[in-house]
Structure formats: structure tokens, C-alpha cells
């Protein structure tokens, strides 16, 4: 007969140790983020590219080293194309920065004049000067971010090469590793395709309204869609300043926001669930908490990686009896509540 008090103490000790382990792990991940972020990105990128290597080795009978080389050429071509788009985007922002800062300054001066007529003491020249300086600062920080991104990409590619070289295409995957590989690859592949479609549609809509830098906003929509939930909202709101400065009527501004927002909602809430099925089995609250946690640790890169990392963790947790309740909780299955969909799958299967 077990002692309830002793069992309760054991659970409290286990919980306290788990909290301490999470804190220590978080500190280690923050300290090693310059290496860990490129490595984790490389792991998921290698998971996406590995079917291309396997197809060359198993079907075309290419040597492993040649298959890896061809796959890396494809990756470099895609990244090179993305880099060209980034350069053009930054160039477009730099060219339009002064023009739109002047437009915003004009709108701001009109508002400040109105405040002055109402009796408020405002320093118009100082505010306009600060606006122009901040615009230049944004451009400078953008250039620095791109340089850091290029450095990170080089490290990621080195990791990807070693991961692909050390992988055996003839090995049959099974167990938890096979489940992680299949689910994460399906998620990333589907997300990439849907993000590309969303970015093209949003860019086309904004271009139809003759909004300047429409394809830049389409590119940002594509990138931000890799951040679940929050990314689509940010991408929808990004064109507002340019639309306000460019268009004279509010219905045009509203259309520029509402129509791309409708595209985001249609793809995100209707098309994506149908293509992914039950997907990674993460509850929406779990996704939001994962975004907050990994964003706190690794910033924007952490928010992009939050869902696949959390999904991998859930798959591992449900494999062990002692941690299975935590894994089920990440999926939104509360203790004592039956998952009718899972039960139906078990009956029909």
C-alpha cells in the first residue's frame, strides 16, 4: 500500500526538478544560440532536402556524394534567388524611404498644425527631423540584419552538408525517428507551399491596387507565414503606412488591408487544415505558448522554429509512459477527457 503523502512529495520533487531543468536548458540555449539556431535550422532543412538525395541514390543510382552535391546546388539556387529578391527589396525600400518619409512628414505636419490651432505646444521641425533620422536608422538596421542573415545561412549550409553526408539513404526509418521525420517534413513542405501561394496572391492583389513595393509585401507575407497565427496578422497590417501615404480615400486603404486579410484567412483557416489533416497535433494555446517561449529564447528565429521543435518534443514525450500525460496535454487532451476523434480512429483502424 502506497503512502499518499510520500507519493505527493515525490511528484513535488519531480516537478521542481523539471522546472529547474527547463530554466537551465533555457539558459544554455540562450548562451549557445549563435550555434544552436543554425544547427536546428539545418536539421529541418536537411529533412526537407533528404528525399531529393534519396531519390537520386535509390532510383537514379547516383553515388551518395554526387547526390548530395546536386541537392546542395538546388538549395544554393533557391537561396540565391531568395537573396536576389532580398537585395531588390532592400533597394526598393531605400529608394522609397525618403519619398515616404517626406509624405509622412507632410501628414504629420498637417496634424501638428491642427494640434497647434487647438492650443497644444508642438515642435514641428524637431519631430520631422526625428522622423527622417529614424527612417534612415531603419534602413541601416535592415542592412545589418541582412549581413547577419548571410553569415547564418553559410553556417546552416555547412551543417546541412554534413547532415546529408552522414545520412544513409538505404537505412529504413522506424519508431519515433520515422514519425518525427514524416510529420515534420510534411508540415514544413505544406507550409512552404501554402506560404508561397499566399505571398504570390497577396503581392498580386496589392499590385492590382498599384500599391508601391507590392511584391516586397508579398515576400514579407511569404516569410511571416512561417510564424503561425501572429505572422499572418503582422503581414496583413504591414502595408497600412504606405497605403495611407499613397491613397487619398479610406475605402482604398481598407481594401488593401481587408482583401489580403481575407486571402490569409481563407488559406490559413480552411485550406491549410484540410491539407495537413491532424498535422502535428498541437493545441492552439500550445502553439501560442511555444511562440512566446522560443521567441523569448531565440527571437524571430525561435518563433519560426517554435512549432516544429514543440511538435518533435510532443512526439518524444508520448513515447514514454511517465511523460505521456505532458505530451497529451500539449495536444490539448486533458486528463479524464476522451478524444472522440482518436477513439473513432482506433475503432475504425
N, C-alpha and C positions, 0 to 999 in steps of 0.2 A: 504494500500500500504506500503510495507516494505521499510525501508531505507537501500540502499545497503552499505553505509558506516558503519552503525551500525551493520549490519549483518557481514560485514568483520571483524569488531573489535571483535565481539563475537567469530568468528571462530579463530582469532588470540589468544584470551584469552584461548579458549578451547585447542588449540594446545600447548600453553605454559604450561598450567596446566597438559596436558598429558605428556609432556617432563619431567616436574618436578616430576610427579608421577612415571614415569619409572625410573628416577635417584634414587628416594627414595626407590622404590621397589628393584632396583638392589643392593643398599647399604644394605638393610635389608636382602636380600638373601645371600649376601657375609658374613654378620655378623652371620647369623644363619645356615650356610651351614653344620656345623657338625651335625645338627639335620634334616634339610630340605632334604639333599641329601638321607639319609637312608629312610626318610618318603616317598619321591616321588618314590624311587625305590620300596619300599614296596607296594605302591598303584598299580603300574604297575604289580608287581609280584602277588599280590592278584587278580588282574584282570585275569591273566593267570591261576591261580590255582582255582579260584571260580567255573568254570564248573565242575571240579572234585568233589568239595564239593556238588554242586547242584545235580549231578548225583547220589551220594550216598544217599542224603536225599530224593530226589523225586522218584527215580527208585528203589533203594535198601532198602528204608525205614530205613536208619541208623539214630540214634539220631544225632542232629547237632554237639554236642561236639565230638562224635566219628568220624564223617565225617571230621571235622577239624583236628583231631589228625591223621587220616590216610593220609590226604593231606599233613600235615607237615612232616610225616615220608617220604613220597615220595620226598618232597622238600629237606629234610636233606640228603636222599640217593643220590640225584643228586648233591647236593653241596659237599657231602663227596667224591664222585667220582671225581668231579672237583678239590677238594682240593688235592687228591692223585696225580692227573695229574700235578698240580702245583708244588707239592713237588718234583716229579720226574723230572720235567722240570728244577727247580732250581738246583737240584743235578747234572743234566747233564750239565748245564751252568757252575757250579762250577768246575766240573771235566775237562771240556774242556777249561776253561778260561786261565789257564797257558799255555797249549799247543798252543792255537791260539794266545795268546799274544806273545809267542815266534815266531810263524810263521809271525805275523805282524811285529814284531821287525826285523826279518830277511829280510823281504821285504823292510822295511823302511831303514835298514842299507845299502842294495844294492842301494836304491835310493839316500841315503845321500852320499855314496861313489861316485856315478855318479856326484852329485852336487859338491863334492869336486874336482873331476877331471876337472869340468868346472870353477873352481876358486871361488866357494862360500864357505864361512867360516861357517861350521856347527859343532855342538857339539853332536856327535852321542851317546855317553854314557848317556848324560843328557836326551836326547829325549827318548831313550829306557827306562830309569828308570821312566820317567814320564808316558810312555805308560803303563808300568806294574802297577804303582800306580793307574792310572785311571781305569784299568781293575778291580782291587780289590775294588775300590770305587763303581763301577757299581754293583758288586755283593752285597756289603754291603747295598746300597740303595735299591736293589731289595728285600733283606730280610726284610728291614724295611717296604717297601711297602706292602709286604705280611702280616706282622703283623698288620698293619693298616687296611688292607682289611679284615682280620679275625674279628677285632673289629667291623668294619662297618657291616659285614654280621650278626653278633649277634644282633646288633640293628635292622637291617632290619627284621630279623626273628621275633623279639618281636612285631614289628609294624604289620607284616603280620598276626600273630596270632590274635591280637586284631581286625584287619580289618575283618578277616574271621568270628570271633565270633560275631561281631556286625552286620554282614550282614544276611538278611533274604532270604533264598533260595526260599521261596514261593512268595515273592513280585515280581510283574510283572513290569519290567522296561519300561519306556516310555519317550518320549520327548528327550531333549538334553542329559540327562544322558545315556539313552539307546543307542543313536547314538555314544557317546564317547566310551562307553563300548564295543560295537560291533566293531567299526573301530579300536580302539587301540588294542583290543585283537587279531583281525585278522592280524593286522600289526606285532605285536610282535611275534605271533605264526608262521607266514610265514617267518619272518626274522630269527627267531631261527632255523627253519628247513633248510632254504637256507644257513645260515651261517655254520650249522653243515655239510651239504653236501659239501660246498666249502672247509671247513677245512680238511675234510677227503680226498677229491680229491687232494688238494694241498700237504698235507702230503704224500699221496701215490706217487705222481709224484716225489717229492723230494727224497723219499726213493728209488724209482726206479733208480735215478741217484746216489744213495749211498752217498747222502749229509749227513754229521753228523748232529744230532739233527733235523732230518727232521720232526718228529712228534711234536717237540716243535714249529717249524714254522707253522705246521698245526694248532696247538692250538692257536697260536697268530693270524693266519688268521681268525679262528672262532671268536675270541674275537673282533678283529679290524673291522670285517664286521658289527658290531653293530654301527659303526660310518659311516654314509653314505658318499659316494664319497671318502673322504680322507682316510678312513680306508683301503680300498682295495689297494690304491696306496702304502701306507706305508707297508702293508703286502707283497706286491709284491717285494718291494725293500729291505726288511729286510735280505734275505739270501745272498745278494751280498758280504759282507765281508767274510763270511765263504766259499762261492763258490770261491772267488778269492784266498783265502789261501789254499783251498783243491785241486782245479783242475789246471792242467797245461796248458790247451788250452782254448782260449777265446770262441770257439763255445760251449763248455760245460757250461761255465758261462752264455752265452747268453741264452742257452736252459733252464737253471734253472730259469731264470727271465721271459723269454717270454712265456713258456708253462703255468706256474701258472697264469701269467697275462692274457693269453687267457681264462683260466677257469673262472677267476674273471669277465672278460668282458662278456663272454657267459651267466653266471648266472645273473650278475648284470644288463645287458642291454637288455637281451632277455627273460630269464626265469622269473625273478622277476616281471617285469611289467605285464606279462600275468597272473601270479598267483594272484597279488594284484589288478588287474584291475585299476580303477581310484584311488584306495588306499586312502591316506589321503588328496589328492588334494592340495599338496603344490608345488609351483613352485620351480625349481632347485635353482634359485637365493635366494628364501626364505630359502631353506634348508642350503645353504652356509652361509647366514647371521645369521641363527639360530645357526649353529655350532660355528661361531665366537663369538656371544653374550653369549651363555651359556657356551662355553669353557672359555671365559674371566671371567665369574662369578664363575663357579664350576670346572674348569679344565677338566680333562678327563671324569669324571662322567657327567659333564654338556654336553659334546659333545655326549655322549651315550644317554642322556635323551632329547637332543635338539629337535629331530623330534617329538616324542610323545607329549612333552609339547606344542610345537608350533601348532601341529595338534589339540590338545584339545582347545587351545586358539582360533584357527580359527573357530572351530565348535561353540564355545560360541559366538564369535563376530557376526557370520552371523545370529544369532537368534534375534538380536535386530536391528531395522531399523537404528538407529543412528550410530552403529558400523559396519553395514553390508558392507559398502564400504571398510573398512580396512580388513575385513575377505576375501572379494573377491580379494583384492589386494594381500593378502598372497597366494592365489591360482593362481595368475598370470592373473586375469581378470581385465584388465584396464578399467576405466570408458569410456563408449561410444563404447566399442568393444564387439561384440556379441560372446558368446561362442557357436559355432555351434554344438558342441557335446552335450552340455547341452540342447540346443534348440531342437535337434533331440530327445533326451531322453524325453523331455516334450511332444513332438508331438506324439511319439510312445506310451508313457505311458498313 
